[in-house]
Amino acid sequence: MADFKDYFSTASDDYKQYRPQYPLELYQYLADIAPATELAFDVGCGNGQASRALARHFQQVFASDASAAQIQQAEPHERVHYQVAPAEQINAPDASVDLITVAQAIHWFQHDAFFAEVDRVLKPNGILAAWGYQLLYTESGLDSLVETFHTEIIGPYWPPERALLDNGYTRIQFPYARLETPPFYMNAHWKFSHLIGYLNTWSAVKQYEQALGKNPVEEYFDDFTSAWGNPDQEKKIVWPLILYAGKKSI
């Protein structure tokens, strides 16, 4: 079993509550390009957000995460089968899976071992899809503050694997040629309290707090308040998705 660096179990409740939702159009697109809709496997599933959405399109969904605390937070679904397992151990028979998905997690994996398992379990023409997101956009002064907070204030406390996401997954040697995909975006309407809850789920915030004994979100709370304005006023939040999709050749 590969070493598992767990940055999220201690805040699994907050992660479930404050993280944004992926667009439903993404799952429809992935179902359309998969060779069949019999079985999808969601690796690094966290609390099962993507797993349950995939169940709208696939007869069965297997979902795994190395964090038992995250799996405990997953909502049951009659077609979703959760399990605690590392990403590098995909518990499925050879050539049995139509679609493998990884949502906001592939930068944590041991890639050589994971991709070997992907190639083993995917059917011919099966699809590997991995997506993630970086900074939020509001088209207001909040954006520059969030970027400064992310890069300068807590920047040294991001785990090194995070750089793969910040580079748009361009430095990961995926096993299959990248397919041309349409753009996808996450959208939300949040009040100020939701933004604060979301920022507190960032792994670098937790590492900063552990190292320095103080919460950086609380330290810069007044700056965030000033940039937001009326805390009861909702803002539209947008995150462009980074999406890799590749097809296993026959």
PAVEXKE-209330 format. One record per residue (C-alpha): x, y, z; residue number from 1. Coordinates in steps of 0.5 Angstrom, whole numbers, padded with zeros to 4 digits, always signed. Layout:
N
+-------+-------+-------+-------+
|  east | north |    up | lumse |
+-------+-------+-------+-------+
|     X |     Y |     Z |   NUM |
...
+-------+-------+-------+-------+
This chain:
250
+-------+-------+-------+-------+
|  east | north |    up | lumse |
+-------+-------+-------+-------+
| +0000 | +0000 | +0000 |     1 |
| +0003 | +0007 | -0002 |     2 |
| +0004 | +0012 | +0004 |     3 |
| -0003 | +0016 | +0005 |     4 |
| -0002 | +0023 | +0007 |     5 |
| -0009 | +0025 | +0010 |     6 |
| -0010 | +0032 | +0010 |     7 |
| -0018 | +0032 | +0010 |     8 |
| -0020 | +0027 | +0015 |     9 |
| -0020 | +0031 | +0021 |    10 |
| -0025 | +0036 | +0017 |    11 |
| -0029 | +0031 | +0014 |    12 |
| -0036 | +0034 | +0016 |    13 |
| -0034 | +0041 | +0014 |    14 |
| -0031 | +0038 | +0007 |    15 |
| -0038 | +0036 | +0006 |    16 |
| -0042 | +0042 | +0008 |    17 |
| -0037 | +0047 | +0005 |    18 |
| -0034 | +0044 | -0002 |    19 |
| -0038 | +0046 | -0008 |    20 |
| -0042 | +0042 | -0013 |    21 |
| -0039 | +0039 | -0020 |    22 |
| -0044 | +0041 | -0025 |    23 |
| -0049 | +0035 | -0027 |    24 |
| -0047 | +0036 | -0035 |    25 |
| -0040 | +0034 | -0033 |    26 |
| -0043 | +0027 | -0031 |    27 |
| -0047 | +0027 | -0037 |    28 |
| -0042 | +0028 | -0042 |    29 |
| -0037 | +0022 | -0039 |    30 |
| -0043 | +0017 | -0039 |    31 |
| -0044 | +0019 | -0047 |    32 |
| -0036 | +0018 | -0048 |    33 |
| -0036 | +0012 | -0044 |    34 |
| -0036 | +0005 | -0048 |    35 |
| -0042 | +0003 | -0044 |    36 |
| -0046 | +0005 | -0037 |    37 |
| -0045 | -0001 | -0033 |    38 |
| -0040 | +0000 | -0028 |    39 |
| -0036 | +0007 | -0026 |    40 |
| -0031 | +0007 | -0021 |    41 |
| -0030 | +0013 | -0017 |    42 |
| -0023 | +0013 | -0014 |    43 |
| -0021 | +0018 | -0008 |    44 |
| -0029 | +0019 | -0007 |    45 |
| -0028 | +0023 | -0001 |    46 |
| -0036 | +0024 | +0002 |    47 |
| -0038 | +0021 | -0005 |    48 |
| -0041 | +0027 | -0008 |    49 |
| -0039 | +0025 | -0015 |    50 |
| -0040 | +0018 | -0014 |    51 |
| -0048 | +0019 | -0013 |    52 |
| -0048 | +0024 | -0019 |    53 |
| -0045 | +0018 | -0023 |    54 |
| -0050 | +0013 | -0020 |    55 |
| -0055 | +0017 | -0025 |    56 |
| -0052 | +0015 | -0031 |    57 |
| -0049 | +0008 | -0029 |    58 |
| -0052 | +0002 | -0027 |    59 |
| -0047 | +0001 | -0021 |    60 |
| -0042 | +0005 | -0018 |    61 |
| -0036 | +0003 | -0014 |    62 |
| -0033 | +0009 | -0010 |    63 |
| -0026 | +0008 | -0006 |    64 |
| -0022 | +0013 | -0001 |    65 |
| -0016 | +0012 | +0003 |    66 |
| -0020 | +0016 | +0009 |    67 |
| -0025 | +0012 | +0013 |    68 |
| -0027 | +0019 | +0016 |    69 |
| -0029 | +0021 | +0009 |    70 |
| -0033 | +0014 | +0007 |    71 |
| -0036 | +0015 | +0014 |    72 |
| -0039 | +0022 | +0011 |    73 |
| -0042 | +0019 | +0005 |    74 |
| -0049 | +0019 | +0004 |    75 |
| -0052 | +0012 | +0002 |    76 |
| -0054 | +0010 | -0005 |    77 |
| -0057 | +0004 | -0007 |    78 |
| -0053 | +0004 | -0013 |    79 |
| -0046 | +0006 | -0010 |    80 |
| -0042 | +0001 | -0006 |    81 |
| -0037 | +0005 | -0002 |    82 |
| -0030 | +0002 | +0001 |    83 |
| -0024 | +0004 | +0004 |    84 |
| -0018 | +0003 | +0000 |    85 |
| -0012 | +0007 | -0003 |    86 |
| -0012 | +0009 | -0010 |    87 |
| -0007 | +0005 | -0012 |    88 |
| -0011 | -0001 | -0010 |    89 |
| -0018 | -0001 | -0015 |    90 |
| -0022 | -0007 | -0013 |    91 |
| -0025 | -0009 | -0019 |    92 |
| -0024 | -0015 | -0024 |    93 |
| -0019 | -0014 | -0030 |    94 |
| -0023 | -0010 | -0036 |    95 |
| -0029 | -0009 | -0032 |    96 |
| -0030 | -0002 | -0031 |    97 |
| -0033 | +0003 | -0037 |    98 |
| -0031 | +0010 | -0033 |    99 |
| -0026 | +0011 | -0028 |   100 |
| -0026 | +0018 | -0025 |   101 |
| -0022 | +0022 | -0020 |   102 |
| -0025 | +0029 | -0017 |   103 |
| -0020 | +0034 | -0014 |   104 |
| -0015 | +0028 | -0012 |   105 |
| -0011 | +0025 | -0017 |   106 |
| -0005 | +0030 | -0015 |   107 |
| -0005 | +0026 | -0008 |   108 |
| -0004 | +0019 | -0012 |   109 |
| +0002 | +0015 | -0013 |   110 |
| +0001 | +0016 | -0021 |   111 |
| +0005 | +0010 | -0023 |   112 |
| +0002 | +0005 | -0019 |   113 |
| -0005 | +0008 | -0020 |   114 |
| -0005 | +0008 | -0028 |   115 |
| -0002 | +0001 | -0028 |   116 |
| -0009 | -0001 | -0024 |   117 |
| -0013 | +0004 | -0029 |   118 |
| -0010 | +0000 | -0035 |   119 |
| -0012 | -0007 | -0031 |   120 |
| -0019 | -0005 | -0030 |   121 |
| -0021 | -0001 | -0035 |   122 |
| -0025 | -0004 | -0041 |   123 |
| -0022 | -0003 | -0048 |   124 |
| -0025 | +0004 | -0050 |   125 |
| -0026 | +0005 | -0043 |   126 |
| -0025 | +0012 | -0040 |   127 |
| -0020 | +0015 | -0035 |   128 |
| -0023 | +0022 | -0033 |   129 |
| -0019 | +0027 | -0027 |   130 |
| -0022 | +0034 | -0026 |   131 |
| -0020 | +0039 | -0021 |   132 |
| -0021 | +0046 | -0019 |   133 |
| -0016 | +0052 | -0017 |   134 |
| -0018 | +0059 | -0015 |   135 |
| -0026 | +0062 | -0014 |   136 |
| -0028 | +0068 | -0019 |   137 |
| -0033 | +0073 | -0017 |   138 |
| -0031 | +0079 | -0021 |   139 |
| -0030 | +0083 | -0015 |   140 |
| -0024 | +0085 | -0011 |   141 |
| -0025 | +0079 | -0007 |   142 |
| -0021 | +0075 | -0012 |   143 |
| -0014 | +0079 | -0011 |   144 |
| -0015 | +0078 | -0004 |   145 |
| -0016 | +0070 | -0005 |   146 |
| -0011 | +0070 | -0009 |   147 |
| -0006 | +0073 | -0005 |   148 |
| -0008 | +0069 | +0001 |   149 |
| -0007 | +0063 | -0003 |   150 |
| -0001 | +0064 | -0006 |   151 |
| +0003 | +0069 | -0001 |   152 |
| +0000 | +0068 | +0006 |   153 |
| -0001 | +0060 | +0006 |   154 |
| +0003 | +0059 | +0000 |   155 |
| +0009 | +0055 | +0004 |   156 |
| +0004 | +0051 | +0008 |   157 |
| +0001 | +0047 | +0001 |   158 |
| +0003 | +0040 | +0001 |   159 |
| +0008 | +0039 | -0005 |   160 |
| +0003 | +0035 | -0009 |   161 |
| -0002 | +0041 | -0009 |   162 |
| +0003 | +0044 | -0015 |   163 |
| +0001 | +0039 | -0020 |   164 |
| -0006 | +0042 | -0019 |   165 |
| -0004 | +0049 | -0019 |   166 |
| +0000 | +0047 | -0026 |   167 |
| -0007 | +0045 | -0029 |   168 |
| -0005 | +0037 | -0029 |   169 |
| +0000 | +0039 | -0034 |   170 |
| +0006 | +0035 | -0031 |   171 |
| +0002 | +0029 | -0030 |   172 |
| +0004 | +0023 | -0035 |   173 |
| -0003 | +0021 | -0036 |   174 |
| -0003 | +0014 | -0039 |   175 |
| -0008 | +0016 | -0045 |   176 |
| -0008 | +0021 | -0050 |   177 |
| -0012 | +0027 | -0048 |   178 |
| -0019 | +0028 | -0051 |   179 |
| -0021 | +0034 | -0053 |   180 |
| -0027 | +0036 | -0048 |   181 |
| -0032 | +0042 | -0047 |   182 |
| -0031 | +0047 | -0042 |   183 |
| -0034 | +0046 | -0035 |   184 |
| -0035 | +0050 | -0029 |   185 |
| -0038 | +0050 | -0022 |   186 |
| -0042 | +0055 | -0020 |   187 |
| -0045 | +0057 | -0013 |   188 |
| -0049 | +0063 | -0010 |   189 |
| -0046 | +0064 | -0003 |   190 |
| -0046 | +0068 | +0003 |   191 |
| -0040 | +0071 | +0007 |   192 |
| -0040 | +0065 | +0012 |   193 |
| -0040 | +0060 | +0007 |   194 |
| -0034 | +0063 | +0004 |   195 |
| -0030 | +0063 | +0011 |   196 |
| -0033 | +0055 | +0012 |   197 |
| -0030 | +0054 | +0005 |   198 |
| -0023 | +0057 | +0006 |   199 |
| -0022 | +0053 | +0013 |   200 |
| -0023 | +0047 | +0009 |   201 |
| -0016 | +0048 | +0005 |   202 |
| -0011 | +0044 | +0007 |   203 |
| -0006 | +0049 | +0007 |   204 |
| -0010 | +0053 | +0013 |   205 |
| -0010 | +0047 | +0017 |   206 |
| -0002 | +0046 | +0016 |   207 |
| -0001 | +0054 | +0018 |   208 |
| -0005 | +0053 | +0024 |   209 |
| -0001 | +0047 | +0026 |   210 |
| +0005 | +0050 | +0025 |   211 |
| +0004 | +0057 | +0028 |   212 |
| -0002 | +0056 | +0033 |   213 |
| -0006 | +0061 | +0030 |   214 |
| -0012 | +0060 | +0024 |   215 |
| -0010 | +0065 | +0018 |   216 |
| -0017 | +0065 | +0016 |   217 |
| -0019 | +0069 | +0023 |   218 |
| -0012 | +0073 | +0022 |   219 |
| -0015 | +0076 | +0015 |   220 |
| -0022 | +0076 | +0017 |   221 |
| -0023 | +0083 | +0017 |   222 |
| -0020 | +0083 | +0010 |   223 |
| -0025 | +0078 | +0007 |   224 |
| -0030 | +0082 | +0011 |   225 |
| -0028 | +0088 | +0007 |   226 |
| -0028 | +0085 | +0001 |   227 |
| -0034 | +0082 | +0001 |   228 |
| -0039 | +0087 | +0003 |   229 |
| -0045 | +0086 | +0006 |   230 |
| -0044 | +0079 | +0009 |   231 |
| -0052 | +0077 | +0008 |   232 |
| -0051 | +0079 | +0001 |   233 |
| -0050 | +0073 | -0004 |   234 |
| -0045 | +0073 | -0009 |   235 |
| -0044 | +0069 | -0015 |   236 |
| -0038 | +0064 | -0015 |   237 |
| -0035 | +0061 | -0021 |   238 |
| -0029 | +0056 | -0021 |   239 |
| -0027 | +0053 | -0028 |   240 |
| -0026 | +0046 | -0028 |   241 |
| -0019 | +0043 | -0030 |   242 |
| -0021 | +0036 | -0034 |   243 |
| -0017 | +0031 | -0037 |   244 |
| -0020 | +0025 | -0040 |   245 |
| -0017 | +0019 | -0044 |   246 |
| -0019 | +0013 | -0047 |   247 |
| -0016 | +0006 | -0047 |   248 |
| -0014 | +0004 | -0054 |   249 |
| -0017 | -0003 | -0056 |   250 |
+-------+-------+-------+-------+
